[in-house]
Amino acid sequence: MQKIRIKVSKVDNLTNARYFAAMGVDYLGFCCNTGTEYYCTPARIQEIASWVEGPQIVPEFEGFQEESEVRAILNSGIGHAVHFGVLADYSEGFNVPVFRDFIFENTSAEDMAGTDFPVLRTDLPLSQFSGADWQKLDHLIKRGQVYLDIPFTPEDLPGLLEKLPVYGIILRGGKEEKKGFKSFGEMDRIFELLED
């Protein structure tokens, strides 16, 4: 079985960044939406990135910023790729690979054409997928290089990996419980299952 690519979204502290880097994830995403809970300034992103090795850095934009702001951050050298939310309608040509969110329930394979890394998002937990949902997911991920941003538990993961040729998944680290400390019990289990 091929290695599952992993992108972690909304990293905002060094504890998460170091944990996920040690676990060998491919990408660390940092929220660049000012005024939001997980917002990281460009200086903070650079500071955290300087303490980790391995993952590529990905600025994340929901689509509220001016395109010039997005380009300014990327042109400053922050980011090996960029991740746009569902609302983003920026022009092409960012000179880095693009992740772009698509709402699973409303998306066709044609919608994802031209995107380097389509990300299928839904709030529907994987455990509640119907047979039709599984068929649609199978059809969409055959487009290639598709990441899944679907709520799942460690118990759901083996079934997903057995049923479908998953290319990549999106994980989230969450807030520290206190400065410099966070428990990663469920994440540890997910990484164990991915290694198996």
CYANA upper distance limits for C-alpha pairs under 8 A (distance plus 0.5 A):
  3 LYS  CA    167 TYR  CA      8.35
  4 ILE  CA    166 VAL  CA      7.22
  4 ILE  CA    167 TYR  CA      6.00
  4 ILE  CA    168 GLY  CA      5.72
  4 ILE  CA    169 ILE  CA      7.80
  4 ILE  CA    194 LEU  CA      7.84
  5 ARG  CA     25 VAL  CA      7.63
  5 ARG  CA     26 ASP  CA      6.69
  5 ARG  CA    167 TYR  CA      6.68
  5 ARG  CA    168 GLY  CA      4.80
  5 ARG  CA    169 ILE  CA      6.96
  6 ILE  CA     25 VAL  CA      5.68
  6 ILE  CA     26 ASP  CA      5.93
  6 ILE  CA     27 TYR  CA      7.06
  6 ILE  CA    168 GLY  CA      6.06
  6 ILE  CA    169 ILE  CA      5.72
  6 ILE  CA    170 ILE  CA      6.52
  6 ILE  CA    171 LEU  CA      7.70
  7 LYS  CA     25 VAL  CA      6.94
  7 LYS  CA     26 ASP  CA      6.41
  7 LYS  CA     27 TYR  CA      5.03
  7 LYS  CA     28 LEU  CA      6.44
  7 LYS  CA     29 GLY  CA      7.47
  7 LYS  CA    168 GLY  CA      8.06
  7 LYS  CA    169 ILE  CA      6.95
  7 LYS  CA    170 ILE  CA      5.49
  7 LYS  CA    171 LEU  CA      6.80
  8 VAL  CA     20 PHE  CA      8.24
  8 VAL  CA     25 VAL  CA      8.00
  8 VAL  CA     27 TYR  CA      6.69
  8 VAL  CA     28 LEU  CA      5.54
  8 VAL  CA     29 GLY  CA      6.20
  8 VAL  CA    170 ILE  CA      6.15
  8 VAL  CA    171 LEU  CA      5.18
  8 VAL  CA    172 ARG  CA      5.81
  8 VAL  CA    173 GLY  CA      7.51
  9 SER  CA     28 LEU  CA      6.93
  9 SER  CA     29 GLY  CA      5.03
  9 SER  CA     30 PHE  CA      7.01
  9 SER  CA     31 CYS  CA      8.19
  9 SER  CA    170 ILE  CA      7.19
  9 SER  CA    171 LEU  CA      6.65
  9 SER  CA    172 ARG  CA      5.63
  9 SER  CA    173 GLY  CA      7.90
 10 LYS  CA     29 GLY  CA      6.09
 10 LYS  CA     30 PHE  CA      5.45
 10 LYS  CA     31 CYS  CA      5.74
 10 LYS  CA     38 TYR  CA      6.50
 10 LYS  CA     39 TYR  CA      8.47
 10 LYS  CA     60 GLU  CA      8.32
 10 LYS  CA    172 ARG  CA      6.96
 10 LYS  CA    173 GLY  CA      7.86
 10 LYS  CA    174 GLY  CA      8.25
 11 VAL  CA     16 ASN  CA      7.04
 11 VAL  CA     17 ALA  CA      7.10
 11 VAL  CA     28 LEU  CA      7.22
 11 VAL  CA     29 GLY  CA      6.43
 11 VAL  CA     30 PHE  CA      5.71
 11 VAL  CA     31 CYS  CA      7.79
 11 VAL  CA     38 TYR  CA      7.82
 11 VAL  CA    172 ARG  CA      7.82
 11 VAL  CA    173 GLY  CA      6.94
 11 VAL  CA    174 GLY  CA      7.96
 12 ASP  CA     16 ASN  CA      8.06
 12 ASP  CA     17 ALA  CA      8.44
 12 ASP  CA     30 PHE  CA      7.08
 12 ASP  CA     31 CYS  CA      8.25
 12 ASP  CA     38 TYR  CA      6.40
 12 ASP  CA     39 TYR  CA      7.70
 12 ASP  CA     40 CYS  CA      6.72
 12 ASP  CA    175 LYS  CA      8.28
 13 ASN  CA     17 ALA  CA      6.95
 13 ASN  CA     48 ILE  CA      7.70
 13 ASN  CA    175 LYS  CA      8.28
 13 ASN  CA    176 GLU  CA      8.11
 14 LEU  CA     18 ARG  CA      6.44
 14 LEU  CA     48 ILE  CA      6.19
 14 LEU  CA     51 TRP  CA      8.25
 14 LEU  CA    180 GLY  CA      8.13
 15 THR  CA     19 TYR  CA      6.72
 15 THR  CA    176 GLU  CA      7.87
 15 THR  CA    180 GLY  CA      6.23
 15 THR  CA    181 PHE  CA      7.24
 15 THR  CA    182 LYS  CA      7.63
 16 ASN  CA     20 PHE  CA      6.61
 16 ASN  CA    173 GLY  CA      6.46
 16 ASN  CA    174 GLY  CA      8.34
 16 ASN  CA    176 GLU  CA      8.41
 16 ASN  CA    182 LYS  CA      8.40
 17 ALA  CA     21 ALA  CA      6.50
 17 ALA  CA     28 LEU  CA      7.68
 17 ALA  CA     48 ILE  CA      7.70
 17 ALA  CA     49 ALA  CA      8.42
 17 ALA  CA     52 VAL  CA      7.46
 18 ARG  CA     22 ALA  CA      6.56
 18 ARG  CA     51 TRP  CA      8.04
 18 ARG  CA     52 VAL  CA      6.47
 19 TYR  CA     23 MET  CA      6.86
 20 PHE  CA     24 GLY  CA      6.95
 20 PHE  CA     25 VAL  CA      6.39
 21 ALA  CA     25 VAL  CA      6.33
 21 ALA  CA     52 VAL  CA      6.94
 21 ALA  CA     53 GLU  CA      7.13
 21 ALA  CA     54 GLY  CA      6.72
 21 ALA  CA     55 PRO  CA      6.57
 23 MET  CA    191 PHE  CA      7.95
 24 GLY  CA     54 GLY  CA      7.52
 24 GLY  CA     55 PRO  CA      7.69
 25 VAL  CA     54 GLY  CA      8.31
 25 VAL  CA     55 PRO  CA      6.47
 26 ASP  CA     54 GLY  CA      7.80
 26 ASP  CA     55 PRO  CA      5.22
 26 ASP  CA     56 GLN  CA      6.71
 27 TYR  CA     55 PRO  CA      5.26
 27 TYR  CA     56 GLN  CA      5.17
 27 TYR  CA     57 ILE  CA      6.36
 27 TYR  CA     58 VAL  CA      7.14
 28 LEU  CA     55 PRO  CA      6.59
 28 LEU  CA     56 GLN  CA      6.67
 28 LEU  CA     57 ILE  CA      5.65
 28 LEU  CA     58 VAL  CA      6.44
 29 GLY  CA     57 ILE  CA      6.60
 29 GLY  CA     58 VAL  CA      5.01
 29 GLY  CA     59 PRO  CA      6.23
 29 GLY  CA     60 GLU  CA      6.69
 29 GLY  CA     83 HIS  CA      8.29
 30 PHE  CA     38 TYR  CA      8.37
 30 PHE  CA     39 TYR  CA      7.92
 30 PHE  CA     40 CYS  CA      6.90
 30 PHE  CA     45 ILE  CA      7.44
 30 PHE  CA     57 ILE  CA      8.15
 30 PHE  CA     58 VAL  CA      6.71
 30 PHE  CA     59 PRO  CA      5.53
 30 PHE  CA     60 GLU  CA      6.14
 31 CYS  CA     38 TYR  CA      6.41
 31 CYS  CA     39 TYR  CA      5.47
 31 CYS  CA     40 CYS  CA      6.38
 31 CYS  CA     59 PRO  CA      6.69
 31 CYS  CA     60 GLU  CA      5.27
 31 CYS  CA     61 PHE  CA      7.02
 32 CYS  CA     39 TYR  CA      5.97
 32 CYS  CA     40 CYS  CA      6.37
 32 CYS  CA     41 THR  CA      7.33
 32 CYS  CA     42 PRO  CA      8.36
 32 CYS  CA     59 PRO  CA      6.66
 32 CYS  CA     60 GLU  CA      6.03
 32 CYS  CA     61 PHE  CA      6.15
 33 ASN  CA     39 TYR  CA      6.19
 33 ASN  CA     60 GLU  CA      8.02
 33 ASN  CA     61 PHE  CA      6.37
 33 ASN  CA     62 GLU  CA      7.27
 33 ASN  CA     64 PHE  CA      7.98
 33 ASN  CA     65 GLN  CA      7.91
 34 THR  CA     39 TYR  CA      6.22
 34 THR  CA     40 CYS  CA      8.41
 35 GLY  CA     39 TYR  CA      7.14
 40 CYS  CA     44 ARG  CA      6.37
 40 CYS  CA     45 ILE  CA      6.71
 41 THR  CA     45 ILE  CA      6.78
 42 PRO  CA     46 GLN  CA      6.74
 42 PRO  CA     73 ILE  CA      7.65
 42 PRO  CA     78 ILE  CA      7.84
 43 ALA  CA     47 GLU  CA      6.65
 44 ARG  CA     48 ILE  CA      6.67
 45 ILE  CA     49 ALA  CA      6.49
 45 ILE  CA     78 ILE  CA      8.33
 46 GLN  CA     50 SER  CA      6.59
 46 GLN  CA     78 ILE  CA      7.63
 47 GLU  CA     51 TRP  CA      7.57
 48 ILE  CA     52 VAL  CA      7.57
 49 ALA  CA     53 GLU  CA      8.17
 49 ALA  CA     57 ILE  CA      7.85
 56 GLN  CA     79 GLY  CA      7.77
 56 GLN  CA     80 HIS  CA      6.27
 56 GLN  CA     81 ALA  CA      8.15
 57 ILE  CA     78 ILE  CA      7.70
 57 ILE  CA     79 GLY  CA      5.34
 57 ILE  CA     80 HIS  CA      6.05
 57 ILE  CA     81 ALA  CA      7.39
 58 VAL  CA     78 ILE  CA      8.32
 58 VAL  CA     79 GLY  CA      5.43
 58 VAL  CA     80 HIS  CA      6.57
 58 VAL  CA     81 ALA  CA      5.59
 58 VAL  CA     82 VAL  CA      5.57
 58 VAL  CA     83 HIS  CA      7.05
 59 PRO  CA     74 LEU  CA      8.48
 59 PRO  CA     78 ILE  CA      7.92
 59 PRO  CA     79 GLY  CA      6.47
 59 PRO  CA     81 ALA  CA      7.76
 59 PRO  CA     82 VAL  CA      5.76
 59 PRO  CA     83 HIS  CA      6.79
 60 GLU  CA     82 VAL  CA      6.58
 60 GLU  CA     83 HIS  CA      5.13
 60 GLU  CA     84 PHE  CA      6.50
 60 GLU  CA     85 GLY  CA      8.24
 61 PHE  CA     65 GLN  CA      7.86
 61 PHE  CA     70 VAL  CA      8.26
 61 PHE  CA     82 VAL  CA      8.43
 61 PHE  CA     83 HIS  CA      6.74
 61 PHE  CA     84 PHE  CA      5.53
 61 PHE  CA     85 GLY  CA      6.64
 61 PHE  CA     88 ALA  CA      8.18
 62 GLU  CA     84 PHE  CA      6.13
 62 GLU  CA     85 GLY  CA      4.65
 62 GLU  CA     86 VAL  CA      7.36
 62 GLU  CA     87 LEU  CA      6.82
 62 GLU  CA     88 ALA  CA      6.62
 63 GLY  CA     84 PHE  CA      7.01
 63 GLY  CA     85 GLY  CA      6.52
 63 GLY  CA     86 VAL  CA      8.00
 63 GLY  CA     87 LEU  CA      5.77
 63 GLY  CA     88 ALA  CA      4.30
 63 GLY  CA     89 ASP  CA      7.44
 63 GLY  CA     90 TYR  CA      8.30
 64 PHE  CA     87 LEU  CA      8.24
 64 PHE  CA     88 ALA  CA      7.71
 65 GLN  CA     69 GLU  CA      6.83
 65 GLN  CA     70 VAL  CA      7.36
 66 GLU  CA     70 VAL  CA      7.23
 67 GLU  CA     71 ARG  CA      6.71
 67 GLU  CA     90 TYR  CA      6.79
 68 SER  CA     72 ALA  CA      6.53
 69 GLU  CA     73 ILE  CA      6.92
 70 VAL  CA     74 LEU  CA      6.90
 71 ARG  CA     75 ASN  CA      6.31
 71 ARG  CA     94 PHE  CA      7.76
 72 ALA  CA     76 SER  CA      6.65
 73 ILE  CA     77 GLY  CA      7.67
 73 ILE  CA     78 ILE  CA      6.74
 74 LEU  CA     78 ILE  CA      5.89
 74 LEU  CA     79 GLY  CA      6.52
 74 LEU  CA     94 PHE  CA      8.46
 80 HIS  CA     96 VAL  CA      6.70
 80 HIS  CA     97 PRO  CA      7.95
 81 ALA  CA     96 VAL  CA      5.38
 81 ALA  CA     97 PRO  CA      5.28
 81 ALA  CA     98 VAL  CA      6.37
 81 ALA  CA     99 PHE  CA      8.00
 82 VAL  CA     96 VAL  CA      7.33
 82 VAL  CA     97 PRO  CA      7.01
 82 VAL  CA     98 VAL  CA      5.62
 82 VAL  CA     99 PHE  CA      6.58
 83 HIS  CA     98 VAL  CA      6.33
 83 HIS  CA     99 PHE  CA      4.87
 83 HIS  CA    100 ARG  CA      6.16
 83 HIS  CA    101 ASP  CA      8.34
 84 PHE  CA     88 ALA  CA      6.40
 84 PHE  CA     98 VAL  CA      7.91
 84 PHE  CA     99 PHE  CA      6.63
 84 PHE  CA    100 ARG  CA      5.24
 84 PHE  CA    101 ASP  CA      6.86
 85 GLY  CA    100 ARG  CA      6.42
 85 GLY  CA    101 ASP  CA      5.49
 85 GLY  CA    102 PHE  CA      8.33
 86 VAL  CA    100 ARG  CA      7.49
 86 VAL  CA    101 ASP  CA      5.50
 86 VAL  CA    102 PHE  CA      6.29
 86 VAL  CA    103 ILE  CA      7.76
 94 PHE  CA     98 VAL  CA      8.44
 97 PRO  CA    116 ASP  CA      6.41
 97 PRO  CA    117 PHE  CA      8.06
 98 VAL  CA    115 THR  CA      6.96
 98 VAL  CA    116 ASP  CA      5.91
 98 VAL  CA    117 PHE  CA      6.62
 99 PHE  CA    115 THR  CA      7.51
 99 PHE  CA    116 ASP  CA      6.85
 99 PHE  CA    117 PHE  CA      5.08
 99 PHE  CA    118 PRO  CA      6.21
 99 PHE  CA    119 VAL  CA      7.09
100 ARG  CA    115 THR  CA      7.37
100 ARG  CA    117 PHE  CA      7.04
100 ARG  CA    118 PRO  CA      5.68
100 ARG  CA    119 VAL  CA      6.22
101 ASP  CA    118 PRO  CA      6.69
101 ASP  CA    119 VAL  CA      5.13
101 ASP  CA    120 LEU  CA      6.58
101 ASP  CA    121 ARG  CA      6.93
102 PHE  CA    106 ASN  CA      8.31
102 PHE  CA    107 THR  CA      6.87
102 PHE  CA    112 MET  CA      8.20
102 PHE  CA    118 PRO  CA      7.41
102 PHE  CA    119 VAL  CA      6.37
102 PHE  CA    120 LEU  CA      5.59
102 PHE  CA    121 ARG  CA      6.41
103 ILE  CA    107 THR  CA      6.52
103 ILE  CA    120 LEU  CA      6.41
103 ILE  CA    121 ARG  CA      5.47
103 ILE  CA    122 THR  CA      6.49
104 PHE  CA    120 LEU  CA      5.67
104 PHE  CA    121 ARG  CA      5.92
104 PHE  CA    122 THR  CA      6.17
105 GLU  CA    122 THR  CA      7.76
107 THR  CA    111 ASP  CA      6.71
107 THR  CA    112 MET  CA      8.26
108 SER  CA    112 MET  CA      7.51
108 SER  CA    140 LEU  CA      7.53
109 ALA  CA    113 ALA  CA      7.24
109 ALA  CA    139 HIS  CA      8.35
109 ALA  CA    140 LEU  CA      6.06
109 ALA  CA    143 ARG  CA      7.13
112 MET  CA    118 PRO  CA      6.56
116 ASP  CA    145 GLN  CA      7.85
117 PHE  CA    145 GLN  CA      6.12
117 PHE  CA    146 VAL  CA      6.15
117 PHE  CA    147 TYR  CA      7.26
118 PRO  CA    145 GLN  CA      7.62
118 PRO  CA    146 VAL  CA      5.55
118 PRO  CA    147 TYR  CA      6.69
119 VAL  CA    146 VAL  CA      6.37
119 VAL  CA    147 TYR  CA      5.12
119 VAL  CA    148 LEU  CA      6.21
119 VAL  CA    149 ASP  CA      6.99
120 LEU  CA    146 VAL  CA      7.77
120 LEU  CA    147 TYR  CA      6.79
120 LEU  CA    148 LEU  CA      5.59
120 LEU  CA    149 ASP  CA      6.23
120 LEU  CA    150 ILE  CA      8.02
121 ARG  CA    148 LEU  CA      7.07
121 ARG  CA    149 ASP  CA      5.21
121 ARG  CA    150 ILE  CA      6.36
122 THR  CA    149 ASP  CA      7.25
122 THR  CA    150 ILE  CA      6.04
122 THR  CA    151 PRO  CA      8.11
123 ASP  CA    150 ILE  CA      7.13
123 ASP  CA    151 PRO  CA      7.07
124 LEU  CA    128 GLN  CA      7.18
124 LEU  CA    129 PHE  CA      7.78
124 LEU  CA    150 ILE  CA      7.54
124 LEU  CA    151 PRO  CA      7.27
125 PRO  CA    129 PHE  CA      7.50
125 PRO  CA    150 ILE  CA      6.91
125 PRO  CA    151 PRO  CA      5.19
125 PRO  CA    152 PHE  CA      6.38
126 LEU  CA    150 ILE  CA      7.00
126 LEU  CA    151 PRO  CA      6.56
126 LEU  CA    152 PHE  CA      5.95
126 LEU  CA    156 ASP  CA      7.50
127 SER  CA    152 PHE  CA      7.63
127 SER  CA    156 ASP  CA      7.13
129 PHE  CA    133 ASP  CA      5.99
129 PHE  CA    134 TRP  CA      6.99
130 SER  CA    134 TRP  CA      6.89
131 GLY  CA    135 GLN  CA      6.80
132 ALA  CA    136 LYS  CA      6.66
133 ASP  CA    137 LEU  CA      6.59
134 TRP  CA    138 ASP  CA      6.59
135 GLN  CA    139 HIS  CA      6.75
136 LYS  CA    140 LEU  CA      6.67
137 LEU  CA    141 ILE  CA      6.63
138 ASP  CA    142 LYS  CA      6.94
138 ASP  CA    164 LEU  CA      6.78
139 HIS  CA    143 ARG  CA      7.95
140 LEU  CA    146 VAL  CA      8.43
141 ILE  CA    145 GLN  CA      7.90
141 ILE  CA    146 VAL  CA      6.00
141 ILE  CA    165 PRO  CA      8.17
141 ILE  CA    166 VAL  CA      7.73
141 ILE  CA    167 TYR  CA      8.28
142 LYS  CA    165 PRO  CA      8.42
144 GLY  CA    167 TYR  CA      7.82
145 GLN  CA    167 TYR  CA      6.15
145 GLN  CA    168 GLY  CA      7.63
146 VAL  CA    166 VAL  CA      8.27
146 VAL  CA    167 TYR  CA      6.46
146 VAL  CA    168 GLY  CA      6.81
147 TYR  CA    166 VAL  CA      8.25
147 TYR  CA    167 TYR  CA      6.80
147 TYR  CA    168 GLY  CA      4.82
147 TYR  CA    169 ILE  CA      5.39
147 TYR  CA    170 ILE  CA      7.09
148 LEU  CA    168 GLY  CA      6.79
148 LEU  CA    169 ILE  CA      5.15
148 LEU  CA    170 ILE  CA      6.50
149 ASP  CA    169 ILE  CA      6.69
149 ASP  CA    170 ILE  CA      5.56
149 ASP  CA    171 LEU  CA      7.94
150 ILE  CA    170 ILE  CA      8.39
152 PHE  CA    156 ASP  CA      6.34
152 PHE  CA    157 LEU  CA      7.50
153 THR  CA    157 LEU  CA      7.17
154 PRO  CA    158 PRO  CA      8.30
154 PRO  CA    186 GLU  CA      7.58
154 PRO  CA    189 ARG  CA      6.92
154 PRO  CA    190 ILE  CA      5.89
154 PRO  CA    193 LEU  CA      8.12
156 ASP  CA    160 LEU  CA      7.01
157 LEU  CA    161 LEU  CA      6.73
157 LEU  CA    190 ILE  CA      8.10
157 LEU  CA    193 LEU  CA      7.95
158 PRO  CA    162 GLU  CA      6.57
158 PRO  CA    193 LEU  CA      7.70
159 GLY  CA    163 LYS  CA      6.60
160 LEU  CA    164 LEU  CA      6.54
160 LEU  CA    166 VAL  CA      8.38
161 LEU  CA    165 PRO  CA      7.20
161 LEU  CA    166 VAL  CA      6.91
175 LYS  CA    182 LYS  CA      8.20
176 GLU  CA    180 GLY  CA      7.38
176 GLU  CA    181 PHE  CA      6.32
176 GLU  CA    182 LYS  CA      5.44
177 GLU  CA    181 PHE  CA      6.42
177 GLU  CA    182 LYS  CA      5.74
177 GLU  CA    183 SER  CA      8.25
178 LYS  CA    182 LYS  CA      7.52
184 PHE  CA    188 ASP  CA      6.38
185 GLY  CA    189 ARG  CA      7.02
186 GLU  CA    190 ILE  CA      6.89
187 MET  CA    191 PHE  CA      6.75
188 ASP  CA    192 GLU  CA      6.70
189 ARG  CA    193 LEU  CA      6.76
190 ILE  CA    194 LEU  CA      6.73
191 PHE  CA    195 GLU  CA      6.65
192 GLU  CA    196 ASP  CA      6.82
